Amino acid sequence: EHIYVCMQCDQKYVRKRKVNTVKYVCGKCKGQLKKIYKMNDKDLQILVEEISLKLFHKTFRHEATFNSRLSTTGGRYLLRTCNIEVNYKYFEQYGRQEIVEII
């Protein structure tokens, strides 16, 4: 499944096959399409480990996961387990940089 979004009107397109973004444009406003990449729990775990080493100079030995049930916050740190949960909707709307800032 490939997800594309129009750069002008934010119309989303979901396709089973890749789309040539140079040749095809948005059907609504004729704007340029941009591919949106998905991130899963494994990718999030790797990202959190990299940030932990880079900023805190310590290894992150716990679990980082996406929690789609979070509705009003970007993420949370669980004190009992030391795990991190991140709202996937923030990744969909704002991208990878927003996830880095949440962490």
Backbone hydrogen bonds, N-H to C=O, Kabsch-Sander energy under -0.5 kcal/mol:
donor,donor_aa,acceptor,acceptor_aa,energy
2,H,15,R,-3.5
3,I,36,I,-0.7
4,Y,13,Y,-3.0
5,V,34,K,-2.5
6,C,11,Q,-2.2
7,M,32,Q,-2.8
10,D,6,C,-1.1
13,Y,4,Y,-3.1
15,R,2,H,-3.0
15,R,13,Y,-0.5
21,T,19,V,-1.0
24,Y,20,N,-2.6
26,C,31,G,-2.7
30,K,26,C,-1.4
33,L,24,Y,-0.5
34,K,5,V,-2.2
36,I,3,I,-3.2
37,Y,35,K,-0.5
44,L,40,N,-2.2
45,Q,41,D,-2.4
46,I,42,K,-2.1
47,L,43,D,-2.2
48,V,44,L,-2.6
49,E,45,Q,-2.2
50,E,46,I,-2.2
51,I,47,L,-2.4
52,S,48,V,-2.5
53,L,49,E,-2.1
54,K,50,E,-2.4
55,L,51,I,-2.9
56,F,51,I,-0.6
56,F,52,S,-1.6
57,H,52,S,-0.7
57,H,53,L,-0.6
58,K,52,S,-1.3
61,R,59,T,-0.8
65,T,84,I,-2.4
67,N,86,V,-2.7
70,L,67,N,-1.2
76,R,85,E,-2.8
78,L,76,R,-0.5
78,L,83,N,-2.9
79,L,77,Y,-0.7
82,C,78,L,-2.3
84,I,63,E,-2.4
85,E,76,R,-2.8
86,V,65,T,-2.2
87,N,74,G,-3.1
88,Y,86,V,-0.5
90,Y,87,N,-1.0
91,F,87,N,-0.7
92,E,88,Y,-2.1
93,Q,89,K,-2.3
94,Y,90,Y,-2.7
95,G,90,Y,-0.7
95,G,91,F,-1.4
99,I,95,G,-1.1
100,V,96,R,-2.1
101,E,97,Q,-2.0
102,I,98,E,-2.1
103,I,99,I,-2.3
